[in-house]
């Protein structure tokens, strides 16, 4: 049984007049039921990739299957099985919440009792039942985001794509989106998520791909990415807190390239982690410094992203 719900091989896209490809023959897989983060700095090819995955843009070359269907030959089948919540809120401001849901539901092939039932469910889901007959132009940014999410799932898609779904919203609406996305994923919906907020991706996603210059430069389980790609960093907490003298001694050890004190942690950069860890432990024993904790690998996704791309995602 194939557990892949998205499979891209050699995916390629270039724009007329461009000096290089926007997406340069990437391989990408997403497992059924996963919460997948797609990340990349400006110009990395992330937006183009997302457009191809959702059928908004046709690939120039390569294989792309979504929900088991070739996106070139079975685009209608693909679109029935996916939902998209775009970064730009695409609602009709002069229509009510209920009318927006009805319109987009009909666009997804729903009608009659099935449509009416889903409208009611989606209004309840978005906590907008009491505002069903209010025009969207009167809504706050958070309310519009909640309605946009409800529209994306009105046809109960197998895969939900979200592009920056929490930009410009209040903390309560952000928490609402997080809780509902987690619940949907727990119930089997595959989610592909992009965000400039690295803490969101690290908290929500179990797998991720990082793109740069049109290529996938890292891809896999979040825990494995942080561990593998951050192998050059060791973090140590001691009692008492690390001193400048200890920092200088650690920095001189074989395998240690540099050492800095950051808050109450000693951070050691190394290309030989095994040797560096062995030397640090020996040094601390000799200095009668108590080791409280030691960790090896990237501490967070922001640090991993910076080390791989040379830039922050917000740059």
C-alpha positions as CSV (number, residue, x, y, z in Angstrom):
1,X,0.0,0.0,0.0
2,X,1.4,3.4,-1.0
3,X,1.5,5.7,2.0
4,X,2.4,8.8,-0.1
5,X,-0.4,11.3,-0.7
6,X,1.9,13.7,-2.6
7,X,4.8,12.5,-4.8
8,X,6.9,14.8,-6.9
9,X,10.0,13.6,-8.9
10,X,12.1,15.9,-11.0
11,X,9.6,18.7,-10.7
12,X,10.7,21.6,-12.8
13,X,9.3,25.1,-13.6
14,X,10.9,28.1,-15.3
15,X,9.4,31.4,-16.2
16,X,9.9,33.1,-19.6
17,X,12.9,35.4,-19.5
18,X,14.2,34.1,-16.2
19,X,17.9,33.2,-15.9
20,X,17.3,30.1,-13.9
21,X,14.5,27.8,-13.0
22,X,12.1,28.7,-10.3
23,X,11.9,25.1,-9.3
24,X,14.8,23.0,-10.4
25,X,14.0,19.3,-10.6
26,X,13.0,18.7,-7.0
27,X,11.9,15.4,-5.4
28,X,9.3,15.8,-2.7
29,X,7.1,13.4,-0.9
30,X,4.4,13.8,1.7
31,X,2.9,10.9,3.7
32,X,-0.8,10.4,4.2
33,X,-1.9,12.0,7.5
34,X,1.2,14.1,8.0
35,X,1.5,17.7,9.0
36,X,4.0,18.9,6.5
37,X,5.9,22.3,6.6
38,X,7.1,23.8,3.3
39,X,9.7,26.6,4.0
40,X,11.9,28.8,2.0
41,X,13.3,32.4,1.8
42,X,12.0,34.8,-0.8
43,X,12.8,33.5,-4.2
44,X,13.4,30.0,-3.1
45,X,10.7,28.5,-5.2
46,X,8.3,27.7,-2.4
47,X,5.4,29.7,-3.8
48,X,5.8,28.1,-7.3
49,X,6.0,24.7,-5.8
50,X,2.8,25.3,-3.8
51,X,1.1,26.5,-6.9
52,X,2.0,23.3,-8.8
53,X,0.9,21.1,-5.9
54,X,-2.5,22.7,-5.9
55,X,-3.0,22.7,-9.7
56,X,-2.8,26.5,-10.1
57,X,0.4,26.2,-12.2
58,X,1.4,23.4,-14.6
59,X,4.8,21.9,-14.2
60,X,7.2,22.2,-17.2
61,X,8.6,18.7,-16.5
62,X,8.7,16.0,-13.9
63,X,6.1,13.7,-12.2
64,X,3.5,15.1,-9.8
65,X,0.9,12.9,-8.2
66,X,-1.5,14.3,-5.6
67,X,-4.0,12.0,-3.8
68,X,-3.0,9.2,-6.2
69,X,-3.8,11.2,-9.4
70,X,-1.4,12.6,-12.0
71,X,-2.0,16.4,-11.8
72,X,-1.7,16.8,-15.6
73,X,-4.2,14.2,-16.6
74,X,-6.6,14.2,-13.7
75,X,-6.6,17.8,-12.4
76,X,-10.3,17.7,-11.7
77,X,-9.9,14.6,-9.5
78,X,-7.1,16.3,-7.6
79,X,-9.1,19.5,-7.0
80,X,-12.0,17.5,-5.5
81,X,-9.6,16.2,-2.9
82,X,-7.7,19.3,-1.9
83,X,-8.5,22.5,-0.1
84,X,-6.5,25.7,-0.3
85,X,-6.4,28.6,2.2
86,X,-4.4,31.3,0.5
87,X,-2.3,34.0,2.1
88,X,-4.4,36.7,0.6
89,X,-7.9,36.5,2.0
90,X,-10.2,35.7,-1.0
91,X,-13.7,36.5,0.3
92,X,-16.5,38.5,-1.2
93,X,-16.8,41.4,1.2
94,X,-20.3,42.5,0.2
95,X,-21.7,38.9,0.8
96,X,-22.5,37.5,4.2
97,X,-20.5,34.7,5.8
98,X,-23.3,32.2,4.8
99,X,-23.4,33.5,1.2
100,X,-19.6,33.1,0.9
101,X,-19.8,29.6,2.1
102,X,-22.7,28.8,-0.2
103,X,-20.8,30.2,-3.2
104,X,-17.5,28.4,-2.6
105,X,-19.4,25.2,-1.6
106,X,-21.2,25.2,-5.0
107,X,-17.8,25.8,-6.7
108,X,-16.7,22.5,-5.1
109,X,-19.7,20.7,-6.4
110,X,-22.0,20.7,-3.4
111,X,-25.7,21.4,-3.6
112,X,-29.0,20.9,-1.8
113,X,-29.1,19.4,1.6
114,X,-25.4,18.4,1.5
115,X,-24.4,22.0,0.9
116,X,-26.8,23.4,3.6
117,X,-25.4,20.9,6.1
118,X,-21.8,21.8,5.3
119,X,-22.6,25.5,5.6
120,X,-24.0,25.0,9.1
121,X,-21.1,22.8,10.1
122,X,-18.6,25.3,8.8
123,X,-20.2,28.3,10.5
124,X,-20.1,26.4,13.7
125,X,-16.5,25.4,13.1
126,X,-15.5,29.0,12.5
127,X,-17.6,30.2,15.5
128,X,-19.5,32.4,13.2
129,X,-23.0,31.0,13.5
130,X,-24.4,34.1,15.1
131,X,-22.8,36.2,12.4
132,X,-24.0,34.1,9.5
133,X,-26.0,36.9,8.0
134,X,-23.4,39.7,8.5
135,X,-21.5,41.0,5.6
136,X,-17.9,40.0,5.6
137,X,-16.7,43.6,5.2
138,X,-17.8,44.1,8.8
139,X,-15.6,41.3,10.1
140,X,-12.2,41.6,11.9
141,X,-9.1,40.2,10.4
142,X,-9.3,37.2,12.6
143,X,-12.9,36.5,11.8
144,X,-12.0,36.6,8.0
145,X,-9.2,34.2,8.6
146,X,-11.5,31.8,10.4
147,X,-14.1,32.0,7.6
148,X,-11.3,31.5,5.0
149,X,-10.3,28.3,6.8
150,X,-13.9,27.1,6.9
151,X,-14.2,27.7,3.1
152,X,-11.1,25.7,2.5
153,X,-12.6,22.7,4.2
154,X,-16.2,23.0,3.2
155,X,-15.9,20.0,0.8
156,X,-13.9,17.9,3.5
157,X,-10.7,17.6,1.5
158,X,-8.1,14.9,2.0
159,X,-5.3,17.4,1.8
160,X,-5.5,21.0,3.1
161,X,-2.9,23.5,1.9
162,X,-2.4,26.7,4.0
163,X,-0.3,29.6,2.9
164,X,0.6,32.0,5.8
165,X,-2.8,31.4,7.5
166,X,-2.0,33.4,10.7
167,X,-0.6,36.6,9.2
168,X,-2.1,39.7,10.8
169,X,-4.5,38.1,13.2
170,X,-5.1,38.3,16.9
171,X,-3.7,35.7,19.4
172,X,-7.1,34.2,20.0
173,X,-7.8,33.6,16.3
174,X,-4.2,32.1,16.0
175,X,-4.9,29.7,18.8
176,X,-8.2,28.8,17.3
177,X,-6.5,27.9,14.0
178,X,-3.8,25.9,15.7
179,X,-6.3,23.9,17.7
180,X,-8.5,23.1,14.8
181,X,-5.7,22.2,12.5
182,X,-4.3,19.8,15.1
183,X,-7.7,18.2,15.5
184,X,-8.2,17.9,11.7
185,X,-4.8,16.3,11.3
186,X,-5.5,13.9,14.2
187,X,-8.6,12.9,12.3
188,X,-6.6,12.0,9.2
189,X,-6.4,15.2,7.1
190,X,-3.0,15.7,5.5
191,X,-1.9,19.3,6.0
192,X,0.7,21.2,4.0
193,X,1.6,24.4,5.8
194,X,3.8,27.4,5.0
195,X,4.5,30.2,7.4
196,X,7.1,32.9,8.2
197,X,6.7,32.1,11.9
198,X,9.2,29.3,12.5
199,X,7.9,28.6,16.0
200,X,4.5,27.7,14.4
201,X,6.1,25.3,12.0
202,X,8.2,23.6,14.6
203,X,5.2,23.3,17.0
204,X,2.7,22.0,14.4
205,X,4.6,20.1,11.8
206,X,5.9,16.6,12.1
207,X,7.8,16.7,8.8
208,X,9.2,19.6,6.7
209,X,11.1,20.5,3.6
210,X,13.3,23.6,3.2
211,X,13.9,25.1,-0.2
212,X,16.5,27.5,-1.4
213,X,17.3,28.6,-5.0
214,X,14.7,26.3,-6.5
215,X,15.9,23.2,-4.8
216,X,15.0,21.1,-1.7
217,X,18.1,21.4,0.6
218,X,16.6,19.5,3.6
219,X,13.6,17.2,3.9
220,X,12.4,14.8,6.6
221,X,11.1,14.3,10.1
222,X,11.3,17.4,12.1
223,X,13.2,15.7,14.9
224,X,15.7,14.2,12.5
225,X,16.2,17.5,10.7
226,X,17.0,19.3,13.9
227,X,19.4,16.6,15.1
228,X,21.2,15.9,11.8
229,X,21.5,19.4,10.4
230,X,22.4,20.9,13.8
231,X,25.2,18.4,14.5
232,X,27.8,21.1,14.7
233,X,26.3,22.7,17.8
234,X,26.7,21.5,21.4
235,X,24.9,23.2,24.3
236,X,25.9,22.8,27.9
237,X,24.4,24.0,31.2
238,X,26.6,23.9,34.3
239,X,26.5,24.8,38.0
240,X,27.7,27.4,38.6
241,X,27.0,29.1,35.3
242,X,29.9,28.8,32.8
243,X,32.6,31.4,33.4
244,X,34.9,33.1,30.9
245,X,37.8,31.0,32.1
246,X,35.8,27.8,31.4
247,X,34.8,29.1,28.0
248,X,38.4,29.8,27.0
249,X,39.5,26.3,28.2
250,X,36.6,24.7,26.2
251,X,37.5,26.7,23.1
252,X,41.0,25.3,23.2
253,X,39.9,21.7,23.2
254,X,40.5,19.4,20.2
255,X,37.4,19.4,18.0
256,X,36.0,22.7,19.3
257,X,36.0,25.6,16.8
258,X,34.5,28.2,19.0
259,X,32.6,28.6,22.3
260,X,30.3,31.4,23.5
261,X,28.3,32.0,26.7
262,X,24.7,32.7,25.8
263,X,22.5,33.4,28.8
264,X,23.3,30.5,31.2
265,X,24.4,28.1,28.4
266,X,27.8,27.4,26.9
267,X,27.4,26.9,23.1
268,X,30.2,25.1,21.3
269,X,30.6,25.0,17.5
270,X,32.3,21.9,16.2
271,X,32.7,19.7,13.2
272,X,33.8,16.8,15.5
273,X,31.1,16.5,18.0
274,X,32.2,13.2,19.5
275,X,35.7,14.5,20.2
276,X,34.4,17.8,21.5
277,X,31.9,16.2,23.9
278,X,34.5,13.9,25.3
279,X,36.9,16.7,25.9
280,X,34.3,19.0,27.5
281,X,33.2,16.2,29.9
282,X,36.8,15.6,30.9
283,X,37.5,19.3,31.4
284,X,34.4,19.8,33.6
285,X,35.5,16.9,35.8
286,X,39.0,18.4,36.2
287,X,37.6,21.8,37.1
288,X,35.0,20.4,39.5
289,X,32.2,22.0,37.5
290,X,28.9,20.2,37.7
291,X,27.2,19.3,34.4
292,X,23.5,19.9,34.5
293,X,22.6,19.2,30.9
294,X,24.2,18.6,27.5
295,X,22.4,18.6,24.1
296,X,23.6,18.0,20.6
297,X,21.8,19.3,17.5
298,X,19.9,22.4,16.4
299,X,17.9,23.9,19.2
300,X,15.2,25.3,17.0
301,X,14.0,25.5,13.4
302,X,15.1,29.1,13.1
303,X,18.7,28.2,13.7
304,X,18.5,25.3,11.3
305,X,17.0,27.5,8.6
306,X,19.7,30.1,9.1
307,X,22.5,27.6,8.9
308,X,21.2,26.0,5.7
309,X,20.2,29.1,3.8
310,X,22.3,31.9,5.3
311,X,19.1,34.0,5.9
312,X,16.2,34.3,8.2
313,X,12.8,33.4,6.7
314,X,11.6,36.9,7.3
315,X,14.4,38.4,5.3
